[in-house]
């Protein structure tokens, strides 16, 4: 059963356009209010694709949005999608009533990236959600087997690590691994969802000879950038950028194969910068969009170690600034234009 973090209409300046208003006026921007916090919902669904008209999509439990309670088994239907074709950000509005053919007010909104409070988002594509592919499984963030992780006992293949192993971090010395989770993506799923194909980062592609060997990671897995360009753009030289944004650079590309892949989720007490094949990268960030895509068994394991983590009252703090997709894209464009490596300083 998929999980979603839903923003309510009151989370946005001026609210959300109704389905009929959006269709006629072509809504092109949304501003998330400062302090806005999404609500976690669980949905029953029989196909893993979020549709406008699908009787199998219902709430798994009661939820409350803006003072209105929607009971378990209430229908969940998508209404419209707003897309920024430059950054790749997509937001989808929801109805929790009706049969999917509603034209009135929407009750919430989900996003393919975590939205930042106080930020205005613009869109150039405005469409109905009807008969569109909106899979809930787009945003897995993790490693594949073979990545070598720096530990207190030297470098160890990630698949050989055990809970309790001491992992080298950039900020806090050696810290314990708490959990290693796995997500298997079949050939059939990769054919229907090519956006889940891994990203290959070839040896030396990030600068300073890093990574020391090819790394294969999921599209949303993030790497540390250390450069004067980042400092000029974000007032600090080290930020986190997702692998899918790096494909604009030489030596980094989507793996053009439908061979099955296993992604490994590397869970620690908090979000950390760690080292994989010498490269500064992230541990699993337990943010809403990552956690809700884990299967139920994985969420149970995480919740047993970190009670309440999967039902946040607030989003956990990342180890470094994570710019929005459009800002990441601009950073990479400037690096490519100036022929500057992403790692300009020793890690």
PEPEVEN-V885846 format. One line per field, one symbol per residue. burial: # if it has 24 or more other C-alpha atoms within 12 Angstrom, else .. Layout:
# PEPEVEN-V885846
burial: ???
This chain:
# PEPEVEN-V885846
burial: ############..#####..#....#######..##########..#############..#.#....#...###########..############.####.############....###.######...##################...##.##.#...######...############....#...#########.####..###.#################...#..###################.....###################################..##..#......####..##..#################....#####..#
